[in-house]
Amino acid sequence: MTLNYHYRIGNIEARSCDVHLTTWRPATTIELVQWAEGEKPHCWAIAWFIREKEGYKMVFCGDRPFDLAINRMDFMTIAESAQRVLDRFCEEDTH
């Protein structure tokens, strides 16, 4: 079963990926990235979800989610949406 998810608000994006945070294998989790616009737009991971026995949990990459450039409301909106999607994905995968 493969996950297909993408959601972006401002400079925060949630996107489906595999457990190694890559896109060339079937997607089974979600990572949250922060975008820097400009001449060469680029992004970096700020958090991702890991599947455990009871479902998915979010793991932060250091203190990146607390960067002042991140809108906290946008981050929480995206994180909550991603968690709901993963909860449904986990439920479907176990049935």
C-alpha positions, -999 to +999 in steps of 0.1 A: +000+000+000+014+034-010+006+068+005+001+098-017-001+131+002+010+167-004-001+198+015+016+232+016+009+264+035+033+293+032+069+280+035+059+247+052+051+216+031+041+181+041+047+153+015+046+116+014+079+097+013+094+063+023+109+055+056+143+069+044+126+102+035+131+096-003+106+094-031+119+065-052+104+038-030+067+033-021+057+061+002+047+049+037+051+081+058+051+119+057+079+145+061+075+182+068+099+205+051+106+242+052+111+261+019+135+290+013+125+309-018+149+329-039+173+324-068+176+287-061+146+275-041+155+247-017+140+229+013+151+210+044+134+185+067+120+199+099+100+169+111+088+135+100+066+106+112+078+072+123+055+042+124+054+023+157+032-005+171+003+019+180+006+042+149+027+071+138+046+096+159+062+129+149+100+133+153+116+168+151+149+175+135+165+194+163+148+227+170+139+234+134+101+234+140+107+263+164+125+285+138+111+320+139+106+319+102+080+292+107+044+303+112+033+282+142-004+281+131+007+268+096+029+242+111+002+229+134-024+229+107-002+209+084+011+185+112-025+178+124-036+171+088-006+148+082-013+129+115-050+124+105-039+110+070-014+087+086-039+075+112-063+065+084-034+050+064-023+029+094-059+018+100-064+007+064-030-010+063-039-032+094-073-043+081 
